[in-house]
Each structure stands twice: as C-alpha cells, then as structure tokens.
Amino acid sequence: MAVLNKIRQRSLFLILIIALALFSFVLADLFQNSDALIAKSQNIVATINGKDITREEFLQKVEVAQQQSGATATSSQVMNRVWDQEVRQAVMETQFEKLGITVEKDQMRDLLKTALASSPEFLNEAGLFDENKLNEYIINLKETSPAGYESWINYEKSLAANALQQNYYNMVKAGLTGTLAEGELQHKLEGNKVDVQYVQVPFSSVIDSTVQVTTSDIKSYISKNEKQYKVEESRDIRYIEFKEMATVEDENAIKAEVESLLNDKEEYNQAAKASETVIGFKNTTDNEGFVNSHSDIKFEDRFVFKSGLPTVAADSIFDLNVGGIYGAYKDNGYYKITKVIDVTKQPDSVQARHILIPFIGSRSATETALPKEEAKRQADSLLAIFKSNKSKFAAIAEELSADTGSAQKGGDLGYFTSGRMVPEFNDFCFQQSKGDIGVVETVFGFHIIDIQDQKNIQRAIKVATIARKIEPSEATISKVFRDASNFEIAVTEKDFDEVANENNYSARPVNGIKVLDENIPGIGNQRPIVRWAFEEDVKVGKVKRFNVSGGYAIVQLVAKHEAGLMSVEEAKATAIPAIRKEKKAEIIRDRISATTLEDLAKAEKTSVRSASAINMKNPTLSGAGREPLVVGAAFALKEGETSNLIDGNNGVYMIKVTKIEPAVVLDNYQSYANQVEAQKSNVVSSKLYNALKEAADIEDNRAKSQVQ
C-alpha cells in the first residue's frame, strides 16, 4: 500500500515521463524512416503561387511529351520543356483567377469552330463547319477510346489556356497608352541635337600592370554588385574517359572478314556429311538475300545517282558495269564491298502534285477519323476521276488534302530531287513517267500523285553493299574494362592527377555543373553523373565509375559551390577589368589639372575632336563609340559651356557644347504618342510573362523529387 500511495503522489511526474518516452519513440521512428520527413518534397515537383504540382501528374505529362518528341529529344530536354509549360500555366492561372476570367461553353465552341474550320471530317456538303459532326465525333471518341478522349480534353484545355492568355494580354495592352506628353518627350529625344567638341583620355593610356587589384577590391566590388554575381548551387568534377574503340588489329580483322564473303568457298555440311560449294557475293544472283544475311546495313532496292554513293568511292563505283565490284573500302565507320546490280536512266528532279488522304494509325492521323479501308476507297475513287479529267485536281486538293502546306497550292510540291520524299513516294515519282498518275501508300496515308514534269534524265545505278561496322573486339573491350577498373582502384589510394600522369591519361575538368544539368562536355547526356555529384553523402574527392556511351568514365568530385555570391576566384574574370577601369579613371582624374579642352589635349598629347548632331535617342560620339553618360552630360550644358571630367565607357572625357539645336515645335504630338503606345504594346508580348514569372513564388523541387 505504501508503494501505491507513493505512485499516486507522483502521478503527474510519471505522466510526463511516459509522454516524453512516447514522443522520443515517434521522433526516432521518423528519423529512422527519413522518407516520412521528406515525403512531401519528394511527391511535390513544384509549388507555384501556393499551387502544388505533383510528381505523378508531372511525369504523366512528361511521358506524353516524350512520345510526341520521339527520339529527337532527351528525357531531360522533354522534362524541362514540360516544366516551362507547367510554370507558365500556373503563373498565368494565378492572374486569371485574380481577374475572374474564364472560358465558358459558348466561347469554347467558337474556339473549336475556328481551330477546326478546315478539317474535312467536320464540314458539311457545302464545305461549312458542322457542329453536329463535331458533337458526334466527341461522343464516339468518349465511348470508343478513353485515351483518345483524354487527348481531346487536353486539346480543349490547351485552346482555353491560349484564349485566356490572349485575353489577358489584350487587357494589359488596352490599359497602355501613349500620352501627348510622352509623345512630346519622344520627339525631343530624337529632335533635340547638340554639336560638341571633346577630348578623350582613353583607359588604355594607363598600363594595366601599374593598376593593382587586390582580393579586398574584388570582394567589395562583388558586394556592391550582388545581382551580377549571384550564382546557383554547382559542382566541379573531372573525369577520364576509357573508350571502347577498335584497334588497328580489330579493323584489319573486320576487313578480312568482309573480303572473305566475295568468292565461292567449299564448306563441310555436317548434316549431309559432305562438302558443298557456298556461293559468294561475286556470283550470287540473290543479291538482296545475300546482303540482308551478311551485312549490318540492309539492302536498299532503289536507283541512285553518283551523288548518292559514298564520297570515298563514288567515282570508282559509278564507272562499274553490271556485276562489277569495288572494295573493301572504309566509309563512315564501316568496311564495305559494293556491287552494281542494275543500270537505268532517271530524272534528277521531278515536279509533282499530290492529295494526301490519311487514315487512323498513319502519321497524319490527327487530321482524320477514317479507317484505312475507307481512306483507300476514297483515294481510288479520286484517282478514277482524275484519270478522265485532271482539271479538278487542284480544287479537290485545296478542299481535301491533309497536307495543308501543298493544299493551298493545289497540291503542287514544286521540283524536288531524289531522296527528298519518303521511299514509296520517291520511287513512284522517279521511276514512272511524266504525266503518270497513281495512288501510293506511305507512312502518312494514301497519296494521289500526279507527275507533272521530269528534268535532266541521266544514268542511275542500283547497288548491293555489304557493310560491317568497325567495332572493338572482345579482347579490346576486356582490356578497356581492366584499364578503367585498375585506374578506379588506384585513385582510392593515390592522387587522381598522379595516377593519370603515370598512365598518360588526360583528365578533363568540368566546372559549374548545375543541379538540373544533363550534358557533360565530351561524353554527352549524363544525368546519373550530375545526380551523383549533388548527393549529400558524396564528399569532395570521391571517385566513381560510370558507364557511358562506348566505354566508361572515372569521375571525381572536385568542389562543391553553395548558392549565393561567386567566390573571388570565380568573379575575377569580370570583376578585375571593371575594377581596373574604375581605378584608371581615378588615376587619370588625379593627374589632370587642365580646365579647357586645348590644355587637356596638350597635356595628354592628344587632339580635340568634334561630334555633330548628337541626340539622346542614340547616345554615340563619333570616334569614341557609345557613351550615354557623356552624351547625357552634354545636354545638361549651355551653349559654349565646358564640362568637368566625365567617366565614360572607354575613357575619361571633357566636353564643350558648341551648338544647341532644339527639336522643331509641333502643333500636335499624337503621331509620336502613337509610337510610344506601340512600343509599350510590343513590350507586353516580349516581357509581360517574364515579369509575372519573376514576381511569382516558385519553389522548384525537381531535384529533391527525383524527376530529373
């Protein structure tokens, strides 16, 4: 009982102890699972004016953009493009919400009508936009293709965003005017003119070596010009690349292998238990099959002119007769043997016109909802019409062709050379005759092609080429791997440069890498290296091996630079010239006692120069260059008055105004006011968004959320 009484007396103390124990348990669990502390930053790519962009929705948009871009852009380039779009949308939406402007249903219909006015599938028999057809299309899309309907919704959102932005820009422009007072000022800036005499004492008159710039000077200059010297967080690295490149021995082996395919040879057939003759490239009649079985580049069934042959062997190959062989020769990273298999005559350029009928699944599918069979029927029916009467071709092309660029010209593509068009289109135009018309299928859809003219018919040849890529052998690849591994091990115990010098390796420095960079000069797109360099636990001096295209890179982290102001060392390149100029100006002013142009010119062993009709709109002194401070000072002087010393861009000046010519007084300055208004309006288009973006609260978490 005594024990229980003591516990009751100290119950408050016990409650506090238990509470602290529970709190410490929760904290320990959080720190053990660091994801719980940073989950928000990992899941939020950005917060813009209080609005979050989640990792999931951002990556979905990146995936769509990557599919649209294909192989033409890297993943980082696509991500940056989507990032810019998302930031712009968020920044602009903030403005739309503040003003309460939206796109309502009726306006959206008008936008769609304008955007789709030339799309054949939404036109009626009179060639006018039919809203019922649009409604049917959207309903059908919603019921049959969820992905297609989602794309349509995104298309509508894009139209709405563009319309809202245009409305916003127009509202801003409407609030900008040029007043008569501004017009008068504009007129005076152009029309007020002065003639001056001046003496320039150039900064070059003081020798650089006599002007000492200290570390303290640079630090002070950086502090005074913080905006100019602000820097993002960055990293410096250096690397040595170990390339998997073919040796001379590798090349010779590949050349011999290609040459061994030329002649027939006897081989033992294990299945038949007998020797048999294997036909070589020289005697084969199945050139296409032979090339496709033995070459790294597949057979191309087309005729070429001399200009279409490899430059290193064009003369030799083009002069061969059918059956003639040239090689082996080295071209563009391959060893090749080429055989001429046919000769003909072809035009070097063709003029043609066409009508493109796309179908679902073709590259131009965005222009149509036609199944392939229906598109083919439509193309064939048009062909039948044109075979009896070509006079309707241009009008129908303007109305129906999905190639809007040529449709405006009645389908006319002008003259083009061989190889400019996709293969099927090209073959028809260059292998058929002038006046021929036909239907050809390509990746874009069905084309009704009318050959209107052919020029300069000349010799063309068809070739079969066996090509083997010049690649490093397994032995070479193994050696490169060993060399890279040995270097990586060695630099864990010895200095990076010391090991590199011992092995005659050249280390390449790369400085100022930003957290979202992807390109490393010399080895291209290397996001893994950049991410590694910015990991918190990677210390300066750490070394790591990375797989790069065609080999390895052994990378060392050399330095970490935090966000803030540049270091003195980094700022030297721009700060020293500016500081030296300031000090030179002070030295020049201190040595000058003259108060007239003539005395100054005599003391500095130079001459008095003249500049006529100077105006504030273009503050340039003839013979001295652009000097806005000097020109501004001239307009503050009276006629005949001489200035004090003025520090300019290119030296120290003394000026004297010899003539003042005021601008002509106008009865009305409206035309100049209109110029001012136009200038303001142009600035809206080029600078408004950047101003809004700069004023926005943008938190960029791309690096933390690991989407880059």
Secondary structure in CASP SS format (residue, H / E / C, confidence):
PFRMAT SS
TARGET T0000
AUTHOR 0000-0000-0000
METHOD secondary structure of the structure
MODEL  1
M C 1.00
A H 1.00
V H 1.00
L H 1.00
N H 1.00
K H 1.00
I H 1.00
R H 1.00
Q H 1.00
R C 1.00
S H 1.00
L H 1.00
F H 1.00
L H 1.00
I H 1.00
L H 1.00
I H 1.00
I H 1.00
A H 1.00
L H 1.00
A H 1.00
L H 1.00
F H 1.00
S H 1.00
F H 1.00
V H 1.00
L H 1.00
A H 1.00
D H 1.00
L H 1.00
F H 1.00
Q H 1.00
N C 1.00
S C 1.00
D H 1.00
A H 1.00
L H 1.00
I H 1.00
A H 1.00
K H 1.00
S H 1.00
Q H 1.00
N H 1.00
I E 1.00
V E 1.00
A E 1.00
T E 1.00
I E 1.00
N C 1.00
G C 1.00
K E 1.00
D E 1.00
I E 1.00
T E 1.00
R H 1.00
E H 1.00
E H 1.00
F H 1.00
L H 1.00
Q H 1.00
K H 1.00
V H 1.00
E H 1.00
V H 1.00
A H 1.00
Q H 1.00
Q H 1.00
Q H 1.00
S H 1.00
G H 1.00
A H 1.00
T H 1.00
A C 1.00
T C 1.00
S H 1.00
S H 1.00
Q H 1.00
V H 1.00
M H 1.00
N H 1.00
R H 1.00
V H 1.00
W H 1.00
D H 1.00
Q H 1.00
E H 1.00
V H 1.00
R H 1.00
Q H 1.00
A H 1.00
V H 1.00
M H 1.00
E H 1.00
T H 1.00
Q H 1.00
F H 1.00
E H 1.00
K H 1.00
L H 1.00
G C 1.00
I C 1.00
T C 1.00
V C 1.00
E C 1.00
K H 1.00
D H 1.00
Q H 1.00
M H 1.00
R H 1.00
D H 1.00
L H 1.00
L H 1.00
K H 1.00
T H 1.00
A H 1.00
L C 1.00
A C 1.00
S C 1.00
S C 1.00
P H 1.00
E H 1.00
F H 1.00
L E 1.00
N C 1.00
E C 1.00
A C 1.00
G C 1.00
L C 1.00
F E 1.00
D C 1.00
E H 1.00
N H 1.00
K H 1.00
L H 1.00
N H 1.00
E H 1.00
Y H 1.00
I H 1.00
I H 1.00
N H 1.00
L H 1.00
K H 1.00
E H 1.00
T H 1.00
S C 1.00
P H 1.00
A H 1.00
G H 1.00
Y H 1.00
E H 1.00
S H 1.00
W H 1.00
I H 1.00
N H 1.00
Y H 1.00
E H 1.00
K H 1.00
S H 1.00
L H 1.00
A H 1.00
A H 1.00
N H 1.00
A H 1.00
L H 1.00
Q H 1.00
Q H 1.00
N H 1.00
Y H 1.00
Y H 1.00
N H 1.00
M H 1.00
V H 1.00
K H 1.00
A H 1.00
G C 1.00
L C 1.00
T C 1.00
G C 1.00
T C 1.00
L H 1.00
A H 1.00
E H 1.00
G H 1.00
E H 1.00
L H 1.00
Q H 1.00
H H 1.00
K H 1.00
L H 1.00
E H 1.00
G H 1.00
N C 1.00
K E 1.00
V E 1.00
D E 1.00
V E 1.00
Q E 1.00
Y E 1.00
V E 1.00
Q E 1.00
V E 1.00
P E 1.00
F H 1.00
S H 1.00
S H 1.00
V C 1.00
I C 1.00
D H 1.00
S H 1.00
T H 1.00
V C 1.00
Q C 1.00
V C 1.00
T C 1.00
T H 1.00
S H 1.00
D H 1.00
I H 1.00
K H 1.00
S H 1.00
Y H 1.00
I H 1.00
S H 1.00
K H 1.00
N C 1.00
E H 1.00
K H 1.00
Q H 1.00
Y H 1.00
K E 1.00
V E 1.00
E C 1.00
E C 1.00
S E 1.00
R E 1.00
D E 1.00
I E 1.00
R E 1.00
Y E 1.00
I E 1.00
E E 1.00
F E 1.00
K E 1.00
E C 1.00
M C 1.00
A C 1.00
T C 1.00
V H 1.00
E H 1.00
D H 1.00
E H 1.00
N H 1.00
A H 1.00
I H 1.00
K H 1.00
A H 1.00
E H 1.00
V H 1.00
E H 1.00
S C 1.00
L C 1.00
L C 1.00
N C 1.00
D C 1.00
K E 1.00
E E 1.00
E E 1.00
Y E 1.00
N E 1.00
Q C 1.00
A C 1.00
A C 1.00
K C 1.00
A E 1.00
S E 1.00
E E 1.00
T E 1.00
V E 1.00
I C 1.00
G C 1.00
F C 1.00
K C 1.00
N C 1.00
T C 1.00
T C 1.00
D C 1.00
N H 1.00
E H 1.00
G H 1.00
F H 1.00
V H 1.00
N H 1.00
S H 1.00
H H 1.00
S C 1.00
D C 1.00
I C 1.00
K C 1.00
F C 1.00
E C 1.00
D C 1.00
R C 1.00
F E 1.00
V E 1.00
F C 1.00
K H 1.00
S H 1.00
G H 1.00
L C 1.00
P C 1.00
T C 1.00
V C 1.00
A C 1.00
A H 1.00
D H 1.00
S H 1.00
I H 1.00
F H 1.00
D C 1.00
L C 1.00
N C 1.00
V C 1.00
G C 1.00
G C 1.00
I E 1.00
Y E 1.00
G E 1.00
A E 1.00
Y E 1.00
K E 1.00
D E 1.00
N C 1.00
G C 1.00
Y E 1.00
Y E 1.00
K E 1.00
I E 1.00
T E 1.00
K E 1.00
V E 1.00
I E 1.00
D E 1.00
V E 1.00
T E 1.00
K E 1.00
Q E 1.00
P E 1.00
D E 1.00
S E 1.00
V E 1.00
Q E 1.00
A E 1.00
R E 1.00
H E 1.00
I E 1.00
L E 1.00
I E 1.00
P C 1.00
F C 1.00
I C 1.00
G C 1.00
S C 1.00
R C 1.00
S C 1.00
A H 1.00
T H 1.00
E H 1.00
T C 1.00
A C 1.00
L C 1.00
P C 1.00
K H 1.00
E H 1.00
E H 1.00
A H 1.00
K H 1.00
R H 1.00
Q H 1.00
A H 1.00
D H 1.00
S H 1.00
L H 1.00
L H 1.00
A H 1.00
I H 1.00
F H 1.00
K H 1.00
S H 1.00
N C 1.00
K H 1.00
S H 1.00
K H 1.00
F H 1.00
A H 1.00
A H 1.00
I H 1.00
A H 1.00
E H 1.00
E H 1.00
L H 1.00
S C 1.00
A C 1.00
D C 1.00
T H 1.00
G H 1.00
S H 1.00
A H 1.00
Q C 1.00
K C 1.00
G C 1.00
G C 1.00
D E 1.00
L E 1.00
G E 1.00
Y E 1.00
F E 1.00
T E 1.00
S C 1.00
G C 1.00
R C 1.00
M C 1.00
V C 1.00
P H 1.00
E H 1.00
F H 1.00
N H 1.00
D H 1.00
F H 1.00
C H 1.00
F H 1.00
Q H 1.00
Q C 1.00
S C 1.00
K C 1.00
G C 1.00
D C 1.00
I E 1.00
G E 1.00
V E 1.00
V E 1.00
E E 1.00
T E 1.00
V C 1.00
F C 1.00
G E 1.00
F E 1.00
H E 1.00
I E 1.00
I E 1.00
D E 1.00
I E 1.00
Q E 1.00
D E 1.00
Q E 1.00
K E 1.00
N E 1.00
I E 1.00
Q E 1.00
R E 1.00
A E 1.00
I E 1.00
K E 1.00
V E 1.00
A E 1.00
T E 1.00
I E 1.00
A E 1.00
R E 1.00
K E 1.00
I C 1.00
E C 1.00
P C 1.00
S C 1.00
E H 1.00
A H 1.00
T H 1.00
I H 1.00
S H 1.00
K H 1.00
V H 1.00
F H 1.00
R H 1.00
D H 1.00
A H 1.00
S H 1.00
N H 1.00
F H 1.00
E H 1.00
I H 1.00
A H 1.00
V C 1.00
T C 1.00
E C 1.00
K C 1.00
D C 1.00
F H 1.00
D H 1.00
E H 1.00
V H 1.00
A H 1.00
N H 1.00
E H 1.00
N C 1.00
N C 1.00
Y C 1.00
S C 1.00
A C 1.00
R E 1.00
P E 1.00
V E 1.00
N E 1.00
G E 1.00
I E 1.00
K E 1.00
V C 1.00
L C 1.00
D C 1.00
E C 1.00
N E 1.00
I E 1.00
P C 1.00
G C 1.00
I C 1.00
G E 1.00
N E 1.00
Q C 1.00
R H 1.00
P H 1.00
I H 1.00
V H 1.00
R H 1.00
W H 1.00
A H 1.00
F C 1.00
E C 1.00
E C 1.00
D C 1.00
V C 1.00
K C 1.00
V C 1.00
G C 1.00
K C 1.00
V E 1.00
K E 1.00
R E 1.00
F E 1.00
N E 1.00
V E 1.00
S C 1.00
G C 1.00
G E 1.00
Y E 1.00
A E 1.00
I E 1.00
V E 1.00
Q E 1.00
L E 1.00
V E 1.00
A E 1.00
K E 1.00
H E 1.00
E C 1.00
A C 1.00
G E 1.00
L E 1.00
M C 1.00
S C 1.00
V H 1.00
E H 1.00
E H 1.00
A H 1.00
K H 1.00
A H 1.00
T H 1.00
A H 1.00
I H 1.00
P H 1.00
A H 1.00
I H 1.00
R H 1.00
K H 1.00
E H 1.00
K H 1.00
K H 1.00
A H 1.00
E H 1.00
I H 1.00
I H 1.00
R H 1.00
D H 1.00
R H 1.00
I C 1.00
S C 1.00
A C 1.00
T C 1.00
T C 1.00
L H 1.00
E H 1.00
D H 1.00
L H 1.00
A H 1.00
K H 1.00
A H 1.00
E C 1.00
K C 1.00
T C 1.00
S C 1.00
V C 1.00
R E 1.00
S E 1.00
A E 1.00
S E 1.00
A E 1.00
I E 1.00
N C 1.00
M C 1.00
K C 1.00
N C 1.00
P C 1.00
T E 1.00
L E 1.00
S C 1.00
G C 1.00
A C 1.00
G E 1.00
R E 1.00
E C 1.00
P H 1.00
L H 1.00
V H 1.00
V H 1.00
G H 1.00
A H 1.00
A H 1.00
F C 1.00
A C 1.00
L C 1.00
K C 1.00
E C 1.00
G C 1.00
E C 1.00
T E 1.00
S C 1.00
N C 1.00
L C 1.00
I E 1.00
D E 1.00
G C 1.00
N C 1.00
N C 1.00
G E 1.00
V E 1.00
Y E 1.00
M E 1.00
I E 1.00
K E 1.00
V E 1.00
T E 1.00
K E 1.00
I E 1.00
E E 1.00
P C 1.00
A C 1.00
V C 1.00
V C 1.00
L C 1.00
D C 1.00
N C 1.00
Y C 1.00
Q H 1.00
S H 1.00
Y H 1.00
A H 1.00
N H 1.00
Q H 1.00
V H 1.00
E H 1.00
A H 1.00
Q H 1.00
K H 1.00
S H 1.00
N H 1.00
V H 1.00
V H 1.00
S H 1.00
S H 1.00
K H 1.00
L H 1.00
Y H 1.00
N H 1.00
A H 1.00
L H 1.00
K H 1.00
E H 1.00
A H 1.00
A C 1.00
D C 1.00
I E 1.00
E E 1.00
D E 1.00
N C 1.00
R C 1.00
A C 1.00
K C 1.00
S C 1.00
Q C 1.00
V C 1.00
Q C 1.00
END
